[in-house]
C-alpha cells in the first residue's frame, strides 16, 4: 500500500511541476530567450516538483519487489 501511495505522490508532483514548466513557456512569447527561460525555471521552487516526483516515481518502480507480498505496480 505504501508503494502505491509513493507512486501516486511522485506522479502528482511530476504533474504539478511539469504544468508549471509548460505554463512558463509563455515567457518565450514575451521575448525571453531559451537560456533566460531555463535560468528562470531553475530558480522556481514549483519547477523542482517535477524533478522530485520523477525521482520518487523512479525509485518506486525500479526497487526490488521480491520482499513485497502484496499488490505490484
N, C-alpha and C positions, 0 to 999 in steps of 0.2 A: 504494500500500500504506500509505503514511503517513496518507492521508486516512481510510482505514478504521480505523487504529489510533486516531487522534484522535477520530473519531466514536464509537467504542466506549468510549474513555476518558471522553469527555464524557457519554455516555449512562449509563455506570456511576456516575459522580459524581452525576448527577441522581437516579438510583435510590437511592443511599445517602442523599443529602441529603433527598429527599422522604420516605423511610422514617422518618428521624428527626423530620421536621416532623410527619408524621402520628402518630407514636408520642407526641410531646409534646402532642398534642391531648388526651390523657388528663388533663392538668393542668386542663383546663376542668371536668372532673367533680370535681376536688378543691377547687373554689371559686375558682380563678383567674379573673379577668375576661379578656376578649379582649385588652384593651390590655396587661395583665400578661403574657399568653401571647406576644404579639408582642415585647414587651421581652425576655422570656426567650429566645426563639429567636434574637433578634438578637444575643445575647451568646454563643451556642454556635457553636463552630468547625464542627462537623459539619453544621450547617444551611446554612453558606455553600457547602458542596459542591454543593448544588442550583443555586445561582446560578452558580458557576464552571462546572459541567457544562453549564448552559444556554448560557452564553456560548461555550464551546468548540464545542458542537454547532451553534450558530447560525452561527458563523464558518465552520465546515467546510461547512455546507450552502449558505451564501449567497456564498461566494467564487467567483471566476470559474474555471470548469473547462476553459476552452479551451486552456490551456497544459499540461493534464494529458492524456497519451495512453494512459491505462490504463483501469481499471475505474471507472465512475462510480457514485456513491452514489445 
